[in-house]
Amino acid sequence: MERAKLHRNVVALGLVSLLTDLSSEMIYPLLPVFLRDRYRQVCVTGEAWHSQQFTYDDEKISGTYELHVFRTAPQRVAGMFMEVTERLRAAETVRTSE
């Protein structure tokens, strides 16, 4: 009995998917280091830092989050994490209606 061969594009797509999954898993342990360094920079310089993150569902943005980090006193920082999806959707609705 002869085995059916997979088309090389299918094999390549599977390999790309595997490598994407592996690289995503490798990034997660580095995020705390990245954030720690950002918090430290804010603490030392006093310069606030802002980041915006998106979550996706079926290749569409399903959520948006903002992180604001600022110095409150010498050697003290605070972070504010906000879910801003609805605000950005409303702004986009206004922008497209004009």
C-alpha positions, -999 to 999 in steps of 0.1 A, spaced: 0 0 0 14 34 -10 13 63 16 -1 96 4 25 124 5 17 158 20 22 187 -3 53 206 7 33 238 13 13 219 40 45 207 56 60 243 54 29 258 70 30 232 98 67 241 105 60 278 105 31 273 129 53 252 152 81 278 152 55 306 159 42 287 189 76 280 202 88 317 198 56 329 216 63 306 245 99 319 247 87 356 249 65 351 280 94 345 305 111 377 292 81 400 298 86 403 335 123 413 329 112 439 303 85 454 326 109 454 356 135 473 336 108 498 325 96 504 360 132 508 371 138 534 344 108 554 355 120 552 391 154 565 382 146 591 356 111 602 367 100 600 331 66 584 328 61 554 305 30 543 285 22 511 266 -8 499 248 -15 462 243 -41 445 220 -58 412 223 -71 394 192 -99 371 183 -100 357 148 -74 383 136 -96 412 148 -88 434 178 -111 422 206 -96 443 235 -72 471 242 -54 478 274 -32 507 284 -5 507 310 8 540 325 38 539 349 49 571 367 70 581 397 51 591 428 81 600 450 118 593 450 123 555 448 85 550 443 65 542 412 29 534 404 13 516 375 -22 521 362 -37 494 340 -69 503 321 -92 485 297 -99 510 270 -116 490 242 -149 508 243 -133 542 244 -113 534 212 -143 519 195 -163 550 202 -135 572 189 -132 551 157 -170 554 152 -168 592 154 -138 593 131 -155 572 104 -188 591 106 -171 625 98 
